[in-house]
Amino acid sequence: MNLIKRSAIALCTLAMVFTGCSDDDNDDKNNLGDKEGILLVTFGSSFPAPQETFKNIDNTAKERFAGETIRWGYTSDLIINKLRQGNGEGSLNGTIIDNDTPEEALEIMVKDGFSKFEVQSLHVIPGEEFDELEEAVAEFKAKYEGVTVKVGRPLLDSDADIKAVAEIMAAKFATEITEGPVLFMGHGTPHSADAQYLKLQNELQKINTNFFVGTVEGIGFDADETSISGILAELDKLSPKATKVTITPLMSIAGDHANNDMNGNTGETDPAEQSWKERLEASGYTVNTVMKGLGDYDEINAIWMDHLEDAE
């Protein structure tokens, strides 16, 4: 009897242990708050000027979605680590900035009582980074049963978006285009969404044939369609030949690529290693640089916010 009694007690104790663990697991997944929040997601930057661009986007979101909690997630681990170590560029050097990844931001929000999320991608095209964001959101939803997450699409998502952006940017550079070609620098990607850049160029050239869209990598770049070499070949065909060109980023911020690949003074003699500005100047053009990211234009931010509203 004693043996049976001891065995019964042991089994009861074991059952309590496992039941306790199960309850803890359920608590983690099901004891969610009922708050709603917005997460804005960007690649990020270690340069000073983009921080002001992010503030501009943040202000736009706060105006459109007044009263809602808005937080940020940054997708570049390289940039996050640089800023956490105080290795930012220029005036940011020595300043520690602790940004969260989208995954970290969502986890923090859950602990803060949020269970309903609207996540807005601030990427330009629906490429690899957007795919990774959607995967992260899917994993988050699988981990926390009961949460709802809606994701807003990137800037150049649909043909209607591309047409709207072309009209906005053509209007922004209405003066510069009368003085010579305007060249927009996008990033580019091996993803099929790289096609959005040439679609945008087509829409811009319906307005004025002296608008060009280039990239620093990607499918169009490899085909020499969106590379600076390819654009220079198109500029050489213009008659009369232009003497002045304007270059500006087609990225959410004027960060590393804008400062180095577009407007940098590399001092390199190999054209493949030179910036857009150096290549253009070497070809005899006077170069006007506009160092503004897409997030500096309220009309562009409005499209991202429209996408967030559509997701809601």
C-alpha positions in Angstrom: 0.0 0.0 0.0 2.8 2.4 0.9 4.4 1.8 -2.5 1.1 2.4 -4.3 0.5 5.5 -2.3 4.0 6.9 -3.0 3.6 6.1 -6.7 0.2 7.9 -6.7 1.7 11.0 -5.1 4.6 11.0 -7.5 2.2 10.8 -10.5 0.1 13.6 -9.1 3.2 15.8 -8.6 4.4 15.0 -12.1 1.0 15.9 -13.5 1.1 19.2 -11.6 4.5 20.0 -13.0 3.4 19.4 -16.6 0.1 21.1 -16.1 2.0 24.1 -14.8 4.3 24.2 -17.8 1.4 23.9 -20.1 -0.4 26.8 -18.4 2.7 28.9 -18.7 2.9 28.2 -22.4 -0.8 29.1 -22.8 -0.2 32.3 -20.8 2.6 33.3 -23.1 0.4 32.8 -26.2 -3.1 33.7 -25.1 -2.9 36.3 -22.3 -2.7 39.1 -24.8 -3.6 42.7 -24.2 -6.2 44.5 -26.4 -4.2 47.5 -27.5 -3.7 48.4 -31.2 -0.5 49.8 -32.6 1.3 50.7 -35.8 4.8 49.6 -36.7 6.7 51.5 -39.4 9.5 49.4 -41.0 12.5 50.8 -42.8 16.0 49.6 -43.8 17.6 52.2 -41.6 20.6 54.4 -41.9 23.8 55.4 -40.0 23.9 58.9 -41.6 22.6 62.0 -39.8 20.2 63.5 -42.4 18.0 60.3 -42.8 17.2 60.6 -39.0 15.4 63.8 -39.9 13.7 62.1 -42.8 12.4 59.4 -40.4 11.1 62.1 -38.1 9.2 63.6 -41.1 7.6 60.2 -41.9 6.8 59.7 -38.2 5.1 63.1 -38.1 3.1 62.3 -41.2 1.9 59.0 -39.6 1.0 60.7 -36.3 -1.1 63.3 -38.2 -2.9 60.7 -40.3 -3.4 58.2 -37.4 -3.8 60.7 -34.5 -3.9 59.0 -31.1 -2.5 55.7 -32.3 0.7 54.3 -30.9 3.5 54.3 -33.6 6.7 52.5 -33.2 9.6 51.6 -35.6 11.5 48.6 -36.8 14.8 48.6 -38.8 15.6 45.7 -41.1 19.4 46.2 -41.5 21.3 44.3 -38.8 24.5 46.0 -40.1 23.1 49.5 -39.4 21.5 48.5 -36.1 24.8 47.1 -34.8 26.8 50.2 -36.1 24.5 52.6 -34.2 24.4 50.4 -31.1 28.2 50.6 -31.0 28.1 54.4 -31.6 29.8 54.1 -35.0 27.4 56.3 -37.0 28.5 58.7 -39.7 29.3 62.4 -39.1 27.5 63.9 -36.2 26.2 60.5 -35.2 29.6 59.2 -34.5 30.0 58.4 -30.8 26.2 58.5 -30.2 24.6 55.2 -29.2 21.3 54.7 -30.9 19.5 51.5 -29.9 17.0 50.7 -32.7 14.9 47.6 -32.7 14.4 45.0 -35.5 10.8 44.5 -36.6 10.9 41.2 -34.7 12.2 42.9 -31.5 9.7 45.7 -31.8 6.7 43.3 -32.2 7.8 41.3 -29.1 8.1 44.5 -27.0 4.7 45.6 -28.1 3.2 42.3 -27.1 4.7 42.6 -23.7 3.3 46.1 -23.6 -0.3 44.9 -24.1 -0.7 45.1 -27.9 -2.4 42.4 -29.9 -3.6 44.2 -33.0 -0.9 45.5 -35.3 -0.7 47.4 -38.6 2.8 47.1 -40.1 3.8 49.5 -42.8 6.7 48.8 -45.1 8.7 51.9 -46.0 10.6 50.1 -48.7 10.4 51.4 -52.2 9.7 48.1 -54.0 8.1 44.8 -53.0 11.5 43.0 -53.2 13.6 40.7 -50.9 13.4 42.9 -47.8 9.6 43.1 -48.1 9.4 39.3 -48.5 11.6 38.9 -45.4 9.2 41.2 -43.5 6.2 39.2 -44.5 8.0 36.0 -43.3 8.8 37.6 -40.0 5.2 38.7 -39.5 4.0 35.1 -40.4 6.4 33.7 -37.7 5.2 36.2 -35.2 1.5 35.3 -35.8 2.3 31.6 -35.5 4.0 32.3 -32.1 1.2 34.4 -30.6 -2.2 32.9 -31.2 -4.8 35.6 -31.3 -2.8 38.5 -32.6 -3.9 40.2 -35.8 -1.3 41.7 -38.1 -2.0 43.6 -41.3 0.9 44.6 -43.6 0.9 47.7 -45.8 2.5 47.4 -49.2 5.7 49.2 -50.3 5.7 52.4 -52.3 6.0 51.1 -55.9 3.6 48.2 -55.4 1.0 48.6 -58.1 0.8 50.3 -61.6 -1.3 53.0 -60.0 1.4 53.6 -57.4 4.0 53.9 -60.1 2.0 56.4 -62.0 1.3 58.5 -58.9 4.9 58.5 -57.9 6.0 59.5 -61.4 3.6 62.4 -61.4 4.8 63.6 -57.9 8.5 63.4 -58.7 8.0 65.0 -62.1 6.3 67.9 -60.4 9.1 68.1 -57.8 11.7 68.4 -60.5 9.7 70.6 -62.9 12.4 73.3 -62.8 15.4 71.0 -63.0 14.1 69.1 -66.0 14.0 72.4 -68.0 17.7 72.7 -67.4 18.7 69.2 -68.4 18.0 65.5 -67.7 17.1 64.3 -64.2 18.5 61.0 -63.0 16.9 59.1 -60.1 19.1 56.6 -58.3 17.3 53.5 -56.9 18.9 50.5 -55.2 18.0 47.6 -57.4 17.6 43.9 -56.6 18.0 40.4 -58.1 14.3 40.0 -57.2 11.7 40.2 -59.9 10.4 43.4 -58.4 13.5 45.1 -59.9 11.2 45.6 -62.9 9.4 48.4 -61.0 12.3 50.8 -61.7 12.0 50.6 -65.4 8.2 50.8 -65.2 8.6 54.0 -63.2 11.0 55.4 -65.9 8.5 54.6 -68.5 5.8 56.6 -66.6 8.2 59.5 -66.0 9.2 59.6 -69.7 5.6 59.9 -70.7 5.8 63.3 -68.9 9.3 64.2 -70.1 11.7 62.0 -72.0 14.7 63.4 -70.1 13.8 61.6 -66.9 15.9 58.5 -66.2 15.9 55.9 -63.4 19.0 54.0 -62.6 20.1 51.6 -59.9 23.4 50.5 -58.2 22.7 46.8 -58.6 20.0 44.3 -59.6 18.6 42.8 -62.8 18.4 46.0 -64.8 21.8 47.0 -63.6 23.3 43.7 -64.8 21.6 44.1 -68.1 23.2 47.6 -68.4 19.7 49.1 -68.6 19.7 50.9 -65.2 23.4 51.2 -64.6 25.1 54.6 -64.9 26.9 53.3 -68.0 23.6 52.5 -69.6 22.2 55.9 -68.7 25.3 57.7 -70.1 24.8 55.8 -73.4 21.2 57.1 -73.5 22.3 60.7 -72.6 24.8 60.6 -75.5 21.8 60.0 -77.9 20.1 63.2 -76.9 20.0 66.0 -79.4 20.9 68.7 -78.6 23.4 67.2 -76.2 22.7 68.2 -72.6 25.3 70.1 -70.6 23.7 69.9 -67.2 22.1 67.0 -65.3 20.5 66.6 -61.9 20.9 63.5 -59.8 18.8 62.6 -56.8 18.0 59.4 -54.7 15.0 57.2 -55.5 15.3 55.8 -52.0 13.4 56.5 -48.8 16.4 58.4 -47.4 19.6 60.0 -48.7 21.9 57.6 -46.9 25.0 55.6 -47.8 24.2 55.0 -51.5 23.3 58.6 -52.0 26.4 60.0 -50.3 28.8 57.5 -51.8 27.5 55.7 -54.9 25.7 58.7 -56.2 27.4 61.8 -55.0 30.7 60.5 -53.7 34.2 61.8 -54.4 36.0 58.5 -54.6 39.1 59.7 -56.4 39.1 56.4 -58.3 40.4 56.2 -61.9 38.4 53.0 -62.8 35.0 54.2 -64.0 33.4 51.0 -62.4 34.5 52.3 -59.0 33.5 55.9 -59.5 30.3 57.6 -58.3 27.5 58.8 -60.6 28.7 62.3 -60.1 32.3 61.5 -61.1 31.2 59.5 -64.1 28.9 62.3 -65.3 31.5 65.0 -64.7 34.1 63.0 -66.5 31.7 62.9 -69.5 31.6 66.7 -69.5 28.3 67.3 -67.6 27.7 69.9 -64.9 26.1 68.0 -62.1 23.4 69.4 -59.8 22.7 67.2 -56.8 19.5 67.1 -54.8 20.2 65.2 -51.5 16.6 64.4 -50.5 15.1 61.0 -49.8 11.6 60.1 -50.8 10.5 60.3 -47.2 11.3 64.1 -47.3 8.4 64.6 -49.7 5.0 64.7 -47.9 3.2 63.6 -51.1 5.2 60.4 -51.2 4.7 59.7 -47.5 1.0 60.1 -48.2 1.1 57.0 -50.5 2.8 54.9 -47.8 0.1 56.1 -45.4 -2.6 55.2 -47.9 -1.2 51.7 -48.1 -1.3 51.5 -44.3 -4.9 52.6 -44.3 -5.7 50.0 -47.0 -4.1 47.4 -44.8 -6.3 48.4 -41.9 
